[in-house]
Amino acid sequence: MLSLVYLRENPTKAKEGLAKRNFSHPELIDQLLEIDQNRRAHQAQLDEVLSKSNQLSNEIGILFKSGKKVEANNLKVETSNLKIVTKDLQEQIQKIEADLMSLRTQIPNIPEDIVPSGNNDDNNEEVFRAGLTPEFPYRALPHWELTTKYDLIDFDLGSKITGAGFPVYKGKGAKLQRALIQYFLDKNIGAGYKEYQVPYLVNELSGFGTGQLPDKEGQMYHIKEDNLYLIPTAEVPLTNIYRNKLLSDKELPICMTGYTPCFRREAGSYGANVRGLNRLHQFDKVEIVRIEKPDNSRDALDGMVDHIKNILAELELPYRILKLCGGDLGFTSALTFDFEIYSAAQERWLEVSSVSTFNSFQAERLKIRYKDSEGKKALVHTLNGSSLAIPRVVAGLLENFQVKGGIKIPKALRDYTGFEMID
């Protein structure tokens, strides 16, 4: 969430920033500030009543010690009335704070200055491209045909067991999947990220802390009996490890990585672009998460981008990096770079990673703070990125490395797969 202090001091700047997102309800800022002013007025009144109650309590004690019971009992009547006023004020403040929280959760993060304006992904800005697009002297097969031809993934079997979007990996397809998970983890650990194995189910507080709730509630699988949610990404449990923590500046930065399956309802997704591995309800992903001091978060984001560039270069995949425009940013993000690999078989780009900084937006929800060398407390900045999402990497590898006799495995993966060719 956006800091109330920031919104009080910068309402015009906040509205201008949100306009870059095409945020259609700038009046929420004014409503929020009005409610906040009302809350502070009630709180000041409550503080005054509590102070008066404490004062009277002290006077009552003195009067009883002096033997002035009548005067003391008269003051006790007054304190009883003040308790009624106190309870009423506390109930009013509780309701006002609920209204305030409801409004705050409707306002997305403010984009950084370098975020381009735009309405949708057509307005994203390409900032980098590398690798050669393969050319085939024959019709290149899309991955859903290759996986059938070489018996790697069975989409129909997954539909039988569960439903569409839950594929079954087999033989070398399963081993390639496992090899990529281990390869990505090893690369992340080698870059200084500490590995965690985290739960695949989270509670409502965890989903709220990282911004999935209430914004993406309809996209998450919900177990109503236990009020638990299947994770859409490892970002959620990893970041929540530090919820309600006060860190020392010496503990920062915190760098975490973890592999998890991810679960997304993907409601409303249909068409040719969701065929095969392009969009799934369950998929595997390796995530990187950083918790940083504010003055280092931008350098940390650049480092995460370079880290993923190196991985894709090792995999010999043609890729590009997009800086997302305001209209395509996620609710919690202040700045996002998407990585896409090119599929010559599908003749389209496939997103494989999204690297974002949230500045203090998540930390405000999660109450993650740090104490600097002077003892001052401040919110941390949080960042995360896919390193990497497995399905479209698999799709890209199968499609771009196909040859007449099968599918070659890039050199970086051969020690992990134990084979050089799928045939």
Order of alpha helices (4+ residues) and beta strands (2+ residues): alpha-alpha-alpha-alpha-beta-alpha-beta-alpha-beta-alpha-beta-beta-alpha-beta-beta-alpha-beta-beta-beta-alpha-beta-beta-beta-alpha-beta-beta-beta-alpha-beta-beta-alpha-beta
